[in-house]
Amino acid sequence: MPELPEVETTVRGLTPVLDGQRITLVQLRRPDLRRPFPVDLGQRLTGATVTGLSRRAKYGLIATDRGDTMIFHLGMSGRWRVDPAELLTHDHLILETPTQRLALNDARRFGSVDLVSSASLTDFPAFKTLGPEPLGSGLTAGYLHTALAGRIASIKLMLLDQRIVAGLGNIYVCEALFLAGISPKQAAGKLSRARLDRLVPAIRSVLLAAIDAGGSSLRDYVRPDGGLGYFSKQFAVYGREGQPCACNGAVARYAEGGRSTFWCPKCQR
């Protein structure tokens, strides 16, 4: 599933294409993705000018001068295609400007598109309970120390909880815990302040490196320009079960919460 770096890369790729442009055509090629498209999507977007693009957690936001914001989630296989030579079977939403065409492609249809009032973004159901952005000032060791106090669940599961930190996913939590030298099995509430002081910059470092690399292309994800994300070539532990760690240990894997966790038992304590 595309995680924060992939969504951030997507938003950055769409910005020079859409920002300041008038939407001249909205075409729905099926009625729904994970849930139905907004019934008035075409009416409210056609003729509107895009005033900015941003991201919240794993959602992309496209704001317009009509006071609306289109919120998209890429699900498991979603991607935007810019100026496709031809439309494909799974290009389900088409947006056109005077100069370009964009297609939202989603083979598995686990993504979503919503249209809400820009003034009421914080009331969007998926946003109401989100924790702080991991790249923002709200994520600090002090915040985590308070938010995780008394939690007996593993730090791995707690970091995946969007109510604790918004936008983190399985790949980058594995990589951040490795960089911080913290076992993913550690009870979250028992982590010392000193270890949390290491964890916060490790999270930011991993995410920023992934964004710089254009995200991680593992299955379906590609950038809007068609390029691949290359952060997968920098994975220290994710997907590397049985391979050597830099500490001369070996990367291990276990399943928790329906996901595979990759870590080095020798250097992550």
Short mmCIF file of the C-alpha atoms (twelve columns), coordinates in Angstrom:
data_MODEL
# 
_entry.id   MODEL 
# 
loop_
_atom_site.group_PDB 
_atom_site.id 
_atom_site.type_symbol 
_atom_site.label_atom_id 
_atom_site.label_alt_id 
_atom_site.label_comp_id 
_atom_site.label_asym_id 
_atom_site.label_seq_id 
_atom_site.Cartn_x 
_atom_site.Cartn_y 
_atom_site.Cartn_z 
_atom_site.pdbx_PDB_model_num 
ATOM 1   C CA . MET A 1   0.000   0.000   0.000   1 
ATOM 2   C CA . PRO A 2   1.360   3.476   -0.825  1 
ATOM 3   C CA . GLU A 3   2.536   5.078   2.419   1 
ATOM 4   C CA . LEU A 4   3.357   8.663   3.354   1 
ATOM 5   C CA . PRO A 5   6.449   9.031   1.109   1 
ATOM 6   C CA . GLU A 6   4.565   7.701   -1.912  1 
ATOM 7   C CA . VAL A 7   1.627   10.056  -1.322  1 
ATOM 8   C CA . GLU A 8   3.983   12.992  -0.718  1 
ATOM 9   C CA . THR A 9   5.846   12.163  -3.921  1 
ATOM 10  C CA . THR A 10  2.528   11.963  -5.771  1 
ATOM 11  C CA . VAL A 11  1.404   15.358  -4.472  1 
ATOM 12  C CA . ARG A 12  4.736   16.922  -5.406  1 
ATOM 13  C CA . GLY A 13  4.482   15.401  -8.870  1 
ATOM 14  C CA . LEU A 14  0.941   16.703  -9.390  1 
ATOM 15  C CA . THR A 15  1.644   20.222  -8.122  1 
ATOM 16  C CA . PRO A 16  3.394   21.623  -11.227 1 
ATOM 17  C CA . VAL A 17  0.717   20.023  -13.396 1 
ATOM 18  C CA . LEU A 18  -2.395  21.151  -11.502 1 
ATOM 19  C CA . ASP A 19  -1.611  24.118  -9.262  1 
ATOM 20  C CA . GLY A 20  -3.174  27.268  -10.699 1 
ATOM 21  C CA . GLN A 21  -4.862  25.360  -13.519 1 
ATOM 22  C CA . ARG A 22  -8.563  25.405  -14.376 1 
ATOM 23  C CA . ILE A 23  -10.260 22.025  -14.539 1 
ATOM 24  C CA . THR A 24  -12.094 21.874  -17.854 1 
ATOM 25  C CA . LEU A 25  -13.344 18.280  -17.761 1 
ATOM 26  C CA . VAL A 26  -14.181 15.707  -15.101 1 
ATOM 27  C CA . GLN A 27  -14.973 12.221  -16.375 1 
ATOM 28  C CA . LEU A 28  -16.018 9.277   -14.223 1 
ATOM 29  C CA . ARG A 29  -15.500 5.985   -16.021 1 
ATOM 30  C CA . ARG A 30  -17.160 3.923   -13.308 1 
ATOM 31  C CA . PRO A 31  -19.419 4.851   -10.371 1 
ATOM 32  C CA . ASP A 32  -17.099 3.948   -7.532  1 
ATOM 33  C CA . LEU A 33  -13.766 2.874   -6.134  1 
ATOM 34  C CA . ARG A 34  -13.838 1.548   -2.568  1 
ATOM 35  C CA . ARG A 35  -16.997 3.625   -2.215  1 
ATOM 36  C CA . PRO A 36  -19.038 5.703   -4.693  1 
ATOM 37  C CA . PHE A 37  -17.606 8.864   -6.162  1 
ATOM 38  C CA . PRO A 38  -19.364 12.028  -4.869  1 
ATOM 39  C CA . VAL A 39  -22.502 12.495  -6.952  1 
ATOM 40  C CA . ASP A 40  -21.701 16.159  -7.582  1 
ATOM 41  C CA . LEU A 41  -17.972 15.740  -8.203  1 
ATOM 42  C CA . GLY A 42  -18.132 16.782  -11.840 1 
ATOM 43  C CA . GLN A 43  -20.436 19.719  -11.212 1 
ATOM 44  C CA . ARG A 44  -18.308 21.170  -8.405  1 
ATOM 45  C CA . LEU A 45  -14.905 20.620  -10.044 1 
ATOM 46  C CA . THR A 46  -15.611 21.512  -13.664 1 
ATOM 47  C CA . GLY A 47  -14.547 25.121  -14.217 1 
ATOM 48  C CA . ALA A 48  -12.846 25.371  -10.825 1 
ATOM 49  C CA . THR A 49  -9.240  26.510  -10.487 1 
ATOM 50  C CA . VAL A 50  -6.823  24.520  -8.374  1 
ATOM 51  C CA . THR A 51  -5.410  26.728  -5.619  1 
ATOM 52  C CA . GLY A 52  -3.045  24.281  -3.925  1 
ATOM 53  C CA . LEU A 53  -2.092  20.678  -3.298  1 
ATOM 54  C CA . SER A 54  -1.067  19.136  -0.003  1 
ATOM 55  C CA . ARG A 55  -1.069  15.925  2.010   1 
ATOM 56  C CA . ARG A 56  -2.573  14.778  5.302   1 
ATOM 57  C CA . ALA A 57  -1.377  11.370  6.543   1 
ATOM 58  C CA . LYS A 58  -1.782  9.056   3.532   1 
ATOM 59  C CA . TYR A 59  -4.320  11.304  1.774   1 
ATOM 60  C CA . GLY A 60  -3.680  13.762  -1.050  1 
ATOM 61  C CA . LEU A 61  -5.606  17.051  -1.067  1 
ATOM 62  C CA . ILE A 62  -6.461  19.207  -4.095  1 
ATOM 63  C CA . ALA A 63  -8.019  22.565  -3.135  1 
ATOM 64  C CA . THR A 64  -10.023 24.781  -5.506  1 
ATOM 65  C CA . ASP A 65  -11.160 28.400  -5.646  1 
ATOM 66  C CA . ARG A 66  -14.733 27.276  -5.015  1 
ATOM 67  C CA . GLY A 67  -13.950 26.421  -1.425  1 
ATOM 68  C CA . ASP A 68  -13.836 22.693  -2.108  1 
ATOM 69  C CA . THR A 69  -11.063 20.183  -1.529  1 
ATOM 70  C CA . MET A 70  -10.868 16.872  -3.320  1 
ATOM 71  C CA . ILE A 71  -9.364  14.224  -1.049  1 
ATOM 72  C CA . PHE A 72  -7.887  11.138  -2.656  1 
ATOM 73  C CA . HIS A 73  -6.511  7.957   -1.159  1 
ATOM 74  C CA . LEU A 74  -4.457  5.630   -3.347  1 
ATOM 75  C CA . GLY A 75  -5.574  2.460   -1.575  1 
ATOM 76  C CA . MET A 76  -3.323  -0.470  -2.465  1 
ATOM 77  C CA . SER A 77  -2.778  0.089   -6.171  1 
ATOM 78  C CA . GLY A 78  -3.749  3.668   -6.965  1 
ATOM 79  C CA . ARG A 79  -1.584  6.048   -8.993  1 
ATOM 80  C CA . TRP A 80  -2.055  9.201   -11.024 1 
ATOM 81  C CA . ARG A 81  -0.971  9.175   -14.682 1 
ATOM 82  C CA . VAL A 82  -0.117  12.467  -16.374 1 
ATOM 83  C CA . ASP A 83  -0.873  12.850  -20.091 1 
ATOM 84  C CA . PRO A 84  -1.377  9.127   -20.775 1 
ATOM 85  C CA . ALA A 85  -0.973  8.215   -24.428 1 
ATOM 86  C CA . GLU A 86  -4.180  6.202   -24.127 1 
ATOM 87  C CA . LEU A 87  -6.703  5.486   -21.404 1 
ATOM 88  C CA . LEU A 88  -6.428  2.111   -19.710 1 
ATOM 89  C CA . THR A 89  -9.126  -0.143  -18.285 1 
ATOM 90  C CA . HIS A 90  -8.398  0.941   -14.723 1 
ATOM 91  C CA . ASP A 91  -8.236  4.696   -15.380 1 
ATOM 92  C CA . HIS A 92  -11.399 5.451   -13.404 1 
ATOM 93  C CA . LEU A 93  -11.299 9.235   -12.964 1 
ATOM 94  C CA . ILE A 94  -10.128 11.686  -15.625 1 
ATOM 95  C CA . LEU A 95  -9.312  15.348  -14.992 1 
ATOM 96  C CA . GLU A 96  -8.421  17.711  -17.829 1 
ATOM 97  C CA . THR A 97  -6.976  21.211  -17.806 1 
ATOM 98  C CA . PRO A 98  -6.435  23.416  -20.879 1 
ATOM 99  C CA . THR A 99  -3.037  21.807  -21.373 1 
ATOM 100 C CA . GLN A 100 -2.994  18.354  -19.780 1 
ATOM 101 C CA . ARG A 101 -4.946  15.241  -18.863 1 
ATOM 102 C CA . LEU A 102 -4.653  13.272  -15.633 1 
ATOM 103 C CA . ALA A 103 -5.979  9.790   -14.956 1 
ATOM 104 C CA . LEU A 104 -6.480  8.178   -11.559 1 
ATOM 105 C CA . ASN A 105 -5.663  4.522   -12.129 1 
ATOM 106 C CA . ASP A 106 -6.640  1.957   -9.486  1 
ATOM 107 C CA . ALA A 107 -6.652  -1.685  -10.524 1 
ATOM 108 C CA . ARG A 108 -7.824  -3.060  -7.158  1 
ATOM 109 C CA . ARG A 109 -10.204 -0.168  -6.458  1 
ATOM 110 C CA . PHE A 110 -9.298  0.115   -2.777  1 
ATOM 111 C CA . GLY A 111 -8.713  3.843   -3.153  1 
ATOM 112 C CA . SER A 112 -11.228 6.622   -2.608  1 
ATOM 113 C CA . VAL A 113 -12.158 10.123  -3.739  1 
ATOM 114 C CA . ASP A 114 -14.122 12.586  -1.597  1 
ATOM 115 C CA . LEU A 115 -15.051 16.228  -2.042  1 
ATOM 116 C CA . VAL A 116 -15.510 18.366  1.066   1 
ATOM 117 C CA . SER A 117 -15.662 21.998  2.061   1 
ATOM 118 C CA . SER A 118 -12.138 23.325  2.544   1 
ATOM 119 C CA . ALA A 119 -13.296 25.161  5.663   1 
ATOM 120 C CA . SER A 120 -14.434 21.857  7.201   1 
ATOM 121 C CA . LEU A 121 -11.413 19.680  6.422   1 
ATOM 122 C CA . THR A 122 -10.773 18.915  10.073  1 
ATOM 123 C CA . ASP A 123 -14.293 17.481  10.294  1 
ATOM 124 C CA . PHE A 124 -13.637 14.929  7.550   1 
ATOM 125 C CA . PRO A 125 -14.209 11.601  9.358   1 
ATOM 126 C CA . ALA A 126 -10.818 10.119  8.480   1 
ATOM 127 C CA . PHE A 127 -9.040  13.241  9.793   1 
ATOM 128 C CA . LYS A 128 -10.809 13.686  13.127  1 
ATOM 129 C CA . THR A 129 -8.713  11.253  15.135  1 
ATOM 130 C CA . LEU A 130 -5.370  11.502  13.336  1 
ATOM 131 C CA . GLY A 131 -2.219  12.044  15.351  1 
ATOM 132 C CA . PRO A 132 0.483   14.569  14.439  1 
ATOM 133 C CA . GLU A 133 2.310   14.475  11.131  1 
ATOM 134 C CA . PRO A 134 5.675   12.711  11.513  1 
ATOM 135 C CA . LEU A 135 7.448   15.442  9.542   1 
ATOM 136 C CA . GLY A 136 5.769   18.237  11.486  1 
ATOM 137 C CA . SER A 137 6.624   19.947  14.748  1 
ATOM 138 C CA . GLY A 138 3.941   18.047  16.641  1 
ATOM 139 C CA . LEU A 139 5.896   14.801  16.722  1 
ATOM 140 C CA . THR A 140 8.376   15.036  19.580  1 
ATOM 141 C CA . ALA A 141 9.859   12.608  22.056  1 
ATOM 142 C CA . GLY A 142 7.824   14.332  24.766  1 
ATOM 143 C CA . TYR A 143 4.608   13.831  22.834  1 
ATOM 144 C CA . LEU A 144 5.348   10.136  22.265  1 
ATOM 145 C CA . HIS A 145 6.294   9.664   25.910  1 
ATOM 146 C CA . THR A 146 2.855   10.956  26.921  1 
ATOM 147 C CA . ALA A 147 0.895   9.244   24.145  1 
ATOM 148 C CA . LEU A 148 2.496   5.848   24.788  1 
ATOM 149 C CA . ALA A 149 2.405   5.960   28.589  1 
ATOM 150 C CA . GLY A 150 1.004   2.736   30.008  1 
ATOM 151 C CA . ARG A 151 0.675   1.065   26.600  1 
ATOM 152 C CA . ILE A 152 1.560   -2.631  26.687  1 
ATOM 153 C CA . ALA A 153 1.222   -3.128  22.918  1 
ATOM 154 C CA . SER A 154 4.456   -3.248  20.933  1 
ATOM 155 C CA . ILE A 155 6.048   -0.042  19.717  1 
ATOM 156 C CA . LYS A 156 5.666   -1.383  16.168  1 
ATOM 157 C CA . LEU A 157 1.882   -1.614  16.489  1 
ATOM 158 C CA . MET A 158 1.621   1.728   18.268  1 
ATOM 159 C CA . LEU A 159 3.501   3.541   15.505  1 
ATOM 160 C CA . LEU A 160 1.110   2.049   12.958  1 
ATOM 161 C CA . ASP A 161 -1.845  3.416   14.934  1 
ATOM 162 C CA . GLN A 162 -2.889  6.520   13.008  1 
ATOM 163 C CA . ARG A 163 -4.234  8.041   16.226  1 
ATOM 164 C CA . ILE A 164 -0.676  8.115   17.587  1 
ATOM 165 C CA . VAL A 165 1.186   9.259   14.463  1 
ATOM 166 C CA . ALA A 166 -0.482  10.054  11.140  1 
ATOM 167 C CA . GLY A 167 0.725   8.475   7.930   1 
ATOM 168 C CA . LEU A 168 3.238   5.888   9.101   1 
ATOM 169 C CA . GLY A 169 3.018   2.486   7.446   1 
ATOM 170 C CA . ASN A 170 4.631   -0.906  7.796   1 
ATOM 171 C CA . ILE A 171 7.681   -0.379  5.588   1 
ATOM 172 C CA . TYR A 172 8.877   2.851   7.137   1 
ATOM 173 C CA . VAL A 173 8.134   1.845   10.730  1 
ATOM 174 C CA . CYS A 174 10.355  -1.228  10.257  1 
ATOM 175 C CA . GLU A 175 13.115  0.940   8.806   1 
ATOM 176 C CA . ALA A 176 12.826  3.677   11.448  1 
ATOM 177 C CA . LEU A 177 12.938  1.222   14.358  1 
ATOM 178 C CA . PHE A 178 16.033  -0.357  12.854  1 
ATOM 179 C CA . LEU A 179 17.728  3.027   12.461  1 
ATOM 180 C CA . ALA A 180 16.897  3.867   16.081  1 
ATOM 181 C CA . GLY A 181 18.152  0.486   17.323  1 
ATOM 182 C CA . ILE A 182 14.799  -0.315  18.965  1 
ATOM 183 C CA . SER A 183 13.219  -3.764  18.935  1 
ATOM 184 C CA . PRO A 184 9.758   -3.689  17.333  1 
ATOM 185 C CA . LYS A 185 8.633   -6.078  20.077  1 
ATOM 186 C CA . GLN A 186 9.319   -3.624  22.905  1 
ATOM 187 C CA . ALA A 187 6.263   -2.603  24.904  1 
ATOM 188 C CA . ALA A 188 5.602   0.961   23.785  1 
ATOM 189 C CA . GLY A 189 4.929   2.272   27.284  1 
ATOM 190 C CA . LYS A 190 8.262   1.008   28.589  1 
ATOM 191 C CA . LEU A 191 10.472  2.882   26.148  1 
ATOM 192 C CA . SER A 192 12.683  5.394   27.908  1 
ATOM 193 C CA . ARG A 193 12.740  9.060   26.992  1 
ATOM 194 C CA . ALA A 194 16.297  8.599   25.711  1 
ATOM 195 C CA . ARG A 195 15.168  5.933   23.276  1 
ATOM 196 C CA . LEU A 196 12.275  8.078   22.103  1 
ATOM 197 C CA . ASP A 197 14.811  10.864  21.574  1 
ATOM 198 C CA . ARG A 198 16.479  8.528   19.050  1 
ATOM 199 C CA . LEU A 199 13.237  7.316   17.508  1 
ATOM 200 C CA . VAL A 200 11.767  10.663  16.414  1 
ATOM 201 C CA . PRO A 201 14.743  11.751  14.252  1 
ATOM 202 C CA . ALA A 202 15.007  8.192   12.902  1 
ATOM 203 C CA . ILE A 203 11.389  8.377   11.702  1 
ATOM 204 C CA . ARG A 204 12.024  11.720  10.021  1 
ATOM 205 C CA . SER A 205 15.304  10.582  8.473   1 
ATOM 206 C CA . VAL A 206 13.756  7.480   6.929   1 
ATOM 207 C CA . LEU A 207 10.733  9.357   5.570   1 
ATOM 208 C CA . LEU A 208 12.804  12.179  4.079   1 
ATOM 209 C CA . ALA A 209 15.203  9.722   2.442   1 
ATOM 210 C CA . ALA A 210 12.249  7.841   0.981   1 
ATOM 211 C CA . ILE A 211 10.700  11.040  -0.374  1 
ATOM 212 C CA . ASP A 212 14.025  12.024  -1.919  1 
ATOM 213 C CA . ALA A 213 14.120  8.607   -3.616  1 
ATOM 214 C CA . GLY A 214 10.579  9.012   -4.943  1 
ATOM 215 C CA . GLY A 215 9.071   6.461   -2.569  1 
ATOM 216 C CA . SER A 216 9.265   2.684   -2.842  1 
ATOM 217 C CA . SER A 217 7.971   0.853   -5.909  1 
ATOM 218 C CA . LEU A 218 7.207   -2.695  -4.781  1 
ATOM 219 C CA . ARG A 219 4.181   -3.665  -6.848  1 
ATOM 220 C CA . ASP A 220 1.834   -1.106  -8.383  1 
ATOM 221 C CA . TYR A 221 3.135   2.264   -7.258  1 
ATOM 222 C CA . VAL A 222 4.806   4.614   -9.732  1 
ATOM 223 C CA . ARG A 223 5.190   8.386   -9.628  1 
ATOM 224 C CA . PRO A 224 2.850   10.618  -11.689 1 
ATOM 225 C CA . ASP A 225 5.576   11.033  -14.315 1 
ATOM 226 C CA . GLY A 226 5.738   7.261   -14.726 1 
ATOM 227 C CA . GLY A 227 9.040   6.888   -12.880 1 
ATOM 228 C CA . LEU A 228 9.694   4.330   -10.175 1 
ATOM 229 C CA . GLY A 229 10.452  5.009   -6.530  1 
ATOM 230 C CA . TYR A 230 13.915  3.764   -5.610  1 
ATOM 231 C CA . PHE A 231 13.942  3.768   -1.818  1 
ATOM 232 C CA . SER A 232 13.465  -0.015  -1.842  1 
ATOM 233 C CA . LYS A 233 17.123  -0.239  -2.881  1 
ATOM 234 C CA . GLN A 234 18.023  1.382   0.462   1 
ATOM 235 C CA . PHE A 235 16.010  -0.952  2.714   1 
ATOM 236 C CA . ALA A 236 18.081  -2.011  5.700   1 
ATOM 237 C CA . VAL A 237 15.639  -4.662  6.943   1 
ATOM 238 C CA . TYR A 238 12.293  -4.581  5.124   1 
ATOM 239 C CA . GLY A 239 11.877  -7.607  2.860   1 
ATOM 240 C CA . ARG A 240 15.396  -8.835  3.697   1 
ATOM 241 C CA . GLU A 241 14.641  -11.866 5.880   1 
ATOM 242 C CA . GLY A 242 17.736  -14.067 6.261   1 
ATOM 243 C CA . GLN A 243 20.060  -11.514 4.715   1 
ATOM 244 C CA . PRO A 244 23.018  -10.070 6.666   1 
ATOM 245 C CA . CYS A 245 22.701  -6.945  8.770   1 
ATOM 246 C CA . ALA A 246 25.516  -4.406  8.968   1 
ATOM 247 C CA . CYS A 247 26.136  -5.570  12.559  1 
ATOM 248 C CA . ASN A 248 26.948  -9.107  11.282  1 
ATOM 249 C CA . GLY A 249 23.602  -10.349 12.510  1 
ATOM 250 C CA . ALA A 250 20.814  -11.576 10.229  1 
ATOM 251 C CA . VAL A 251 17.508  -9.918  9.401   1 
ATOM 252 C CA . ALA A 252 14.537  -11.808 10.844  1 
ATOM 253 C CA . ARG A 253 10.800  -11.643 10.247  1 
ATOM 254 C CA . TYR A 254 7.709   -12.288 12.330  1 
ATOM 255 C CA . ALA A 255 4.001   -11.629 11.840  1 
ATOM 256 C CA . GLU A 256 2.044   -9.274  14.063  1 
ATOM 257 C CA . GLY A 257 -1.254  -7.550  13.492  1 
ATOM 258 C CA . GLY A 258 -1.574  -9.177  10.073  1 
ATOM 259 C CA . ARG A 259 1.701   -7.657  8.837   1 
ATOM 260 C CA . SER A 260 5.249   -8.907  8.492   1 
ATOM 261 C CA . THR A 261 7.798   -7.188  10.705  1 
ATOM 262 C CA . PHE A 262 11.443  -7.189  9.631   1 
ATOM 263 C CA . TRP A 263 14.187  -6.498  12.165  1 
ATOM 264 C CA . CYS A 264 17.648  -7.441  13.383  1 
ATOM 265 C CA . PRO A 265 17.467  -9.201  16.773  1 
ATOM 266 C CA . LYS A 266 21.182  -8.551  17.330  1 
ATOM 267 C CA . CYS A 267 21.245  -4.759  17.091  1 
ATOM 268 C CA . GLN A 268 17.630  -3.841  17.881  1 
ATOM 269 C CA . ARG A 269 16.989  -4.115  21.627  1 
# 
